Amino acid sequence: MAKSRRPFAQLLRVSTTRTDGGTLFGATVKERWERFVSPDRQNRVAIGNYSMLVDHPDGWILVNVGPGDKSPQSLDIAPMRSRSSLLRELRELGLVPKDIVKVVLTHLHDEHAGGATHMTSSGRVLPTFPNARYFVQKDALDDALNPSERSKSLYRDDDYQPLLDAGQLDVVDGPMEIAQGVWVEPAAGPTPGHQIVVAEGPDETYAFLGTLVPTSMHLTPEVVAAADWNPEATCRAKQSVRQHAVKESWNVAPVGRDEWVCAGDLDALAVFSLGETLPKAPVVKGRAVKEPLPVAV
């Protein structure tokens, strides 16, 4: 019997965050987004927090690391965030932190970069992945080091300062191939210096979008989170990435789902998320998409 091949790129849901619906959907009226997802009594909706794990010939590559296990700096955060499952997910795959050779951070908000470091029993904060090189865009680091009043609560310096102290943080400025066939590409808007990761596998290409498209409803250009640093830049980045994804038949995530989505299915998913009539079924790699993909938030 042929031995099953391990997936080249895996999508891991490492935590869930409850966030204010108005913040998540921005200028979109509540009547519209409430048809897509029902908020709780405090107007909060649940969204997944994801990582990508790449089985690269040069070693394991991890993209985004979730909130980690350090105690929140504010007691208000704890009820909004589930415990990170990243290290458990890695253990279930037979991996330990020392196995990771590269970590890409799409940006440095604590919700997605907190797991880059951990606190020891003696109270020291050290890199979680001791053998890894960490990659972040220059503008993202600059914003974390000099945050505005609006964004400073989203950062904490012990997520990235121990990486600088250990000499493990590589600061890049623009597109860069960090391993053969694995690229970081700037896609600013959600934050300054926000980046996506495109990984070319043996058979298919995978694109991890960071927080560019937090739900499938955000595939629509005008739906942009109120917390985004530059909504117009987010809109432009979404359109550019989507065009490339469709043209090159990428698999993309996260788009509010716990699985990769073929770029050819994005139009149908976006329209379905808005509760509108589906367009003519697109053809993807020789097959027609006859049914809309179910929405998961």
C-alpha positions as CSV (number, residue, x, y, z in Angstrom):
1,M,0.0,0.0,0.0
2,A,1.3,3.5,-0.9
3,K,2.4,5.6,2.0
4,S,0.2,8.7,2.5
5,R,2.0,11.9,1.9
6,R,1.9,14.6,4.6
7,P,0.2,17.9,3.5
8,F,2.6,20.5,2.3
9,A,0.7,23.3,4.1
10,Q,-1.6,22.9,7.0
11,L,-4.0,25.4,8.5
12,L,-4.2,25.4,12.3
13,R,-6.9,27.1,14.2
14,V,-5.0,28.0,17.4
15,S,-7.5,30.1,19.3
16,T,-10.8,31.9,19.1
17,T,-11.5,35.6,19.9
18,R,-14.8,37.3,20.7
19,T,-14.7,40.8,19.3
20,D,-17.2,43.6,19.0
21,G,-19.2,43.2,15.8
22,G,-19.1,46.9,15.0
23,T,-15.3,46.8,15.3
24,L,-15.0,43.8,13.1
25,F,-17.4,44.9,10.3
26,G,-16.6,48.6,10.4
27,A,-19.0,50.9,8.4
28,T,-21.2,47.9,7.4
29,V,-24.6,48.4,9.0
30,K,-25.4,45.9,11.7
31,E,-28.6,44.8,9.9
32,R,-26.4,43.6,7.1
33,W,-23.7,41.8,9.0
34,E,-26.1,40.3,11.5
35,R,-27.6,38.2,8.7
36,F,-24.2,36.7,8.3
37,V,-23.4,36.0,12.0
38,S,-25.4,36.5,15.2
39,P,-23.7,38.5,18.0
40,D,-24.0,37.7,21.6
41,R,-25.8,40.0,24.2
42,Q,-22.6,42.1,24.3
43,N,-22.6,42.5,20.5
44,R,-19.5,40.2,20.2
45,V,-18.9,37.7,17.5
46,A,-16.4,34.8,17.5
47,I,-13.6,34.7,14.9
48,G,-10.8,32.1,14.5
49,N,-7.1,32.8,15.0
50,Y,-5.0,30.8,12.6
51,S,-1.5,29.6,11.9
52,M,0.0,28.0,8.8
53,L,2.5,25.1,9.1
54,V,4.6,24.4,6.0
55,D,6.5,21.1,5.6
56,H,9.4,22.5,3.7
57,P,12.5,20.5,2.6
58,D,14.7,22.9,4.6
59,G,12.7,22.5,7.7
60,W,9.3,23.4,9.3
61,I,8.0,26.9,8.7
62,L,5.3,28.4,10.9
63,V,3.3,31.5,10.0
64,N,1.7,33.4,12.9
65,V,1.8,32.0,16.4
66,G,-1.5,33.0,18.1
67,P,-1.7,34.8,21.4
68,G,0.6,32.4,23.3
69,D,0.4,31.4,26.9
70,K,1.8,34.5,28.7
71,S,-0.7,36.1,31.1
72,P,-2.7,39.0,29.5
73,Q,-1.6,42.4,30.4
74,S,-5.2,43.5,30.9
75,L,-7.9,41.5,32.8
76,D,-10.3,42.7,30.2
77,I,-8.6,40.5,27.6
78,A,-9.0,37.1,29.3
79,P,-12.8,36.7,28.7
80,M,-12.4,37.6,25.0
81,R,-9.8,35.1,24.1
82,S,-9.6,31.3,24.3
83,R,-6.4,29.6,25.5
84,S,-3.9,29.0,22.7
85,S,-3.7,25.5,21.4
86,L,-0.7,26.0,19.1
87,L,1.9,23.9,21.0
88,R,-0.7,21.2,21.5
89,E,-1.4,21.1,17.8
90,L,2.3,20.8,17.1
91,R,2.7,18.0,19.6
92,E,-0.2,16.1,17.9
93,L,1.7,16.3,14.7
94,G,4.8,14.9,16.4
95,L,6.6,18.3,16.5
96,V,8.3,20.2,19.4
97,P,9.3,23.9,19.3
98,K,12.9,23.1,18.4
99,D,11.7,21.5,15.1
100,I,10.6,24.9,13.8
101,V,13.3,26.6,11.7
102,K,11.4,29.7,10.5
103,V,8.6,31.7,11.9
104,V,6.8,34.4,9.9
105,L,4.8,37.1,11.7
106,T,2.3,38.8,9.4
107,H,2.3,41.7,12.0
108,L,3.0,42.1,15.7
109,H,-0.4,42.5,17.3
110,D,-0.3,40.4,20.5
111,E,-3.3,38.4,19.3
112,H,-1.2,36.9,16.5
113,A,2.4,37.3,17.7
114,G,2.1,36.6,21.4
115,G,3.1,33.0,20.9
116,A,6.5,34.1,19.6
117,T,7.8,34.1,23.1
118,H,6.9,32.3,26.4
119,M,7.5,32.9,30.1
120,T,9.7,30.4,32.0
121,S,9.0,29.2,35.5
122,S,11.6,31.7,36.7
123,G,9.8,34.6,35.1
124,R,12.1,35.0,32.1
125,V,10.6,35.6,28.7
126,L,12.4,33.7,25.9
127,P,11.7,32.9,22.2
128,T,9.3,30.0,22.0
129,F,11.1,28.5,19.0
130,P,14.8,28.5,20.0
131,N,16.1,27.3,16.6
132,A,14.0,29.5,14.4
133,R,14.7,32.7,12.5
134,Y,11.7,35.0,12.9
135,F,10.6,37.3,10.0
136,V,8.7,40.6,10.2
137,Q,8.4,43.6,7.9
138,K,10.3,46.8,9.0
139,D,7.1,48.9,9.0
140,A,5.4,46.4,11.3
141,L,8.3,46.5,13.8
142,D,8.5,50.3,13.6
143,D,4.8,50.5,14.4
144,A,5.2,48.2,17.4
145,L,8.2,50.2,18.7
146,N,6.4,53.5,18.2
147,P,2.6,52.8,18.4
148,S,-0.1,55.4,18.1
149,E,-2.5,56.1,21.0
150,R,-5.0,54.1,18.9
151,S,-2.9,51.0,18.5
152,K,-0.6,50.8,21.5
153,S,-3.0,48.5,23.4
154,L,-2.6,45.9,20.6
155,Y,1.1,45.5,21.2
156,R,3.3,44.2,24.1
157,D,7.1,44.5,23.9
158,D,7.8,41.1,25.4
159,D,6.4,39.5,22.2
160,Y,9.3,40.8,20.1
161,Q,12.0,42.3,22.3
162,P,13.3,38.9,23.4
163,L,13.6,38.0,19.7
164,L,15.7,41.1,19.2
165,D,17.8,40.4,22.3
166,A,18.5,36.8,21.1
167,G,19.4,37.9,17.6
168,Q,16.6,35.8,16.1
169,L,14.5,38.5,14.5
170,D,15.1,39.2,10.8
171,V,13.6,42.5,9.7
172,V,12.7,42.6,6.0
173,D,11.6,45.5,3.8
174,G,9.3,44.4,1.0
175,P,9.0,41.1,-0.8
176,M,11.5,38.4,0.1
177,E,11.9,34.7,-0.6
178,I,12.6,33.3,2.9
179,A,13.0,29.7,1.7
180,Q,12.9,28.2,-1.8
181,G,9.4,28.8,-3.0
182,V,8.2,30.6,0.1
183,W,7.7,34.3,-0.2
184,V,6.6,37.1,2.1
185,E,4.7,39.9,0.3
186,P,3.6,43.3,1.9
187,A,-0.2,43.7,2.1
188,A,-0.6,46.7,4.4
189,G,-3.9,48.0,5.6
190,P,-4.8,46.0,8.7
191,T,-1.6,47.3,10.2
192,P,1.5,49.1,8.9
193,G,3.8,46.5,7.5
194,H,1.2,43.7,7.4
195,Q,2.4,40.9,5.1
196,I,1.1,37.7,3.6
197,V,2.9,34.5,2.9
198,V,2.8,32.6,-0.4
199,A,4.2,29.0,-0.4
200,E,4.6,27.0,-3.6
201,G,4.2,23.3,-2.9
202,P,4.9,20.3,-5.2
203,D,1.4,20.4,-6.6
204,E,-0.4,23.6,-5.3
205,T,0.3,27.1,-4.1
206,Y,-0.9,28.3,-0.7
207,A,-1.4,31.9,0.4
208,F,-1.8,32.8,4.1
209,L,-3.5,36.1,4.3
210,G,-3.0,37.1,7.9
211,T,-5.8,39.4,9.0
212,L,-6.5,40.8,5.5
213,V,-9.8,38.9,5.3
214,P,-11.0,38.0,8.8
215,T,-14.3,36.6,7.6
216,S,-15.7,35.6,4.2
217,M,-17.9,38.7,4.3
218,H,-14.7,40.7,4.2
219,L,-13.9,39.3,0.7
220,T,-16.2,42.2,-0.4
221,P,-14.0,45.2,-0.9
222,E,-16.2,47.7,1.1
223,V,-16.4,45.5,4.2
224,V,-13.3,46.5,6.2
225,A,-12.7,46.3,10.0
226,A,-13.0,49.6,11.9
227,A,-9.8,48.8,13.7
228,D,-7.8,48.6,10.5
229,W,-4.9,51.1,10.3
230,N,-5.7,52.2,6.7
231,P,-9.1,50.9,5.3
232,E,-8.3,52.2,1.8
233,A,-5.0,50.3,1.8
234,T,-6.8,47.2,3.1
235,C,-9.2,47.4,0.2
236,R,-6.5,47.8,-2.4
237,A,-4.4,45.0,-0.9
238,K,-7.5,42.6,-0.9
239,Q,-8.2,43.4,-4.5
240,S,-4.6,42.9,-5.6
241,V,-4.1,39.6,-3.6
242,R,-7.4,38.3,-4.9
243,Q,-6.6,39.0,-8.5
244,H,-3.2,37.2,-8.1
245,A,-4.9,34.3,-6.3
246,V,-7.4,33.7,-9.0
247,K,-4.9,34.1,-11.8
248,E,-2.5,31.7,-10.3
249,S,-5.0,29.3,-8.7
250,W,-3.9,29.7,-5.2
251,N,-5.4,28.1,-2.2
252,V,-6.1,30.8,0.4
253,A,-6.8,31.2,4.1
254,P,-7.9,32.4,6.5
255,V,-11.1,33.7,5.1
256,G,-13.3,32.9,8.1
257,R,-13.1,29.1,7.5
258,D,-11.1,26.3,9.1
259,E,-9.8,25.1,5.8
260,W,-8.1,26.2,2.6
261,V,-10.3,27.7,-0.1
262,C,-9.5,27.5,-3.8
263,A,-9.3,31.1,-5.1
264,G,-11.8,30.2,-7.9
265,D,-14.4,29.7,-5.2
266,L,-14.0,33.1,-3.6
267,D,-16.6,34.9,-5.7
268,A,-19.3,32.4,-4.8
269,L,-18.3,32.5,-1.2
270,A,-18.3,36.3,-1.0
271,V,-21.8,36.5,-2.6
272,F,-23.2,33.8,-0.4
273,S,-21.8,35.5,2.7
274,L,-23.8,38.7,1.7
275,G,-27.0,36.6,1.4
276,E,-27.3,37.5,-2.2
277,T,-28.1,35.4,-5.3
278,L,-25.1,33.4,-6.5
279,P,-23.5,34.3,-9.8
280,K,-22.9,31.8,-12.6
281,A,-20.9,28.9,-11.2
282,P,-17.2,29.5,-11.8
283,V,-15.0,26.8,-13.3
284,V,-11.9,25.9,-11.2
285,K,-9.3,23.6,-12.6
286,G,-11.8,22.0,-14.9
287,R,-14.7,21.6,-12.5
288,A,-17.8,23.8,-11.9
289,V,-18.5,25.0,-8.4
290,K,-22.2,24.1,-8.2
291,E,-22.8,24.8,-4.5
292,P,-21.7,27.7,-2.3
293,L,-19.3,26.9,0.4
294,P,-20.8,27.1,3.8
295,V,-19.8,30.0,6.0
296,A,-18.0,29.4,9.3
297,V,-17.0,32.2,11.6
